[in-house]
Amino acid sequence: MTTEDGTGVVHMAPAYGEADAAACQAAGIPIVLTIDEQGKYLPLVTDWAGEHVFEANKHIIKRLRDEGALVRRQDYTHSYPHCWRCRNPLIYKAVSSWFVEVTKFRDRMVELNEQITWVPEHVKHGQFGKWLSNARDWSISRNRFWGSPIPVWQSDVPELPAHRRVREPGRAGAGLRRTARRPAPPEHRQPHAPQPRRPDGAVDDAACPRGA
């Protein structure tokens, strides 16, 4: 998008782009999901419900042309993300996720970085220092198994423990807490339902104390 190209009208889709999401969030515009996990339109989009977004393009263009609302149709070459395994085109889509509220204690991390002696020295205010000062909230959810994901099992019975629980971010530095409990007696054990989201294996790695 440039000031020399296009119609001058920009459409915003906060559920399908990071820049759009940030701009709409600042303006109080909510995120509305219109496609499912297979890239097909949800019933919310009544005219194209159940149709894949790429297949629907030609039908939408035809509708606009028939109604005399099509300004111009043009094909142009541009870069587009594809899955490196199956080579299919990808869709950037907002999903529900667990986050560690890193921005809440980012300034403290920057402060503590000043107390660290880095070798080589330029890392302190270079690659690592810049990473800290620009740190964003950390999405730790994964909906596919990749690497060493951590399964979360939530008990169907509130009195019984979960195998692993993730709590909301608390005080600075305590974004994640684990609760370990004794298992319930056999007569009180109930099946636990797996959660649709799984924490990234890097959560354990980042939580482990390390020395250098």
Stockholm file with secondary structure:
# STOCKHOLM 1.0

chainA/1-212         MTTEDGTGVVHMAPAYGEADAAACQAAGIPIVLTIDEQGKYLPLVTDWAGEHVFEANKHIIKRLRDEGALVRRQDYTHSYPHCWRCRNPLIYKAVSSWFVEVTKFRDRMVELNEQITWVPEHVKHGQFGKWLSNARDWSISRNRFWGSPIPVWQSDVPELPAHRRVREPGRAGAGLRRTARRPAPPEHRQPHAPQPRRPDGAVDDAACPRGA
#=GR chainA/1-212 SS CCSSSSCSCCCCCGGGCHHHHHHHHHTTCCCCCCBCTTSBBCTTSGGGTTSBHHHHHHHHHHHHHHTTCCCCCCCCCCCCCBCTTTCCBCCCCCCCCCEECGGGSHHHHHHHHTTCCCSSTHHHHTHHHHHHHTCCCEECEESSCCSSCCCCEEESSTTSCCSSCCCCCCSTTCSCCCCCCCCCCGGGCCCEEECSCEECTHHHHHHSCCCC
#=GC SS_cons         CCSSSSCSCCCCCGGGCHHHHHHHHHTTCCCCCCBCTTSBBCTTSGGGTTSBHHHHHHHHHHHHHHTTCCCCCCCCCCCCCBCTTTCCBCCCCCCCCCEECGGGSHHHHHHHHTTCCCSSTHHHHTHHHHHHHTCCCEECEESSCCSSCCCCEEESSTTSCCSSCCCCCCSTTCSCCCCCCCCCCGGGCCCEEECSCEECTHHHHHHSCCCC
//
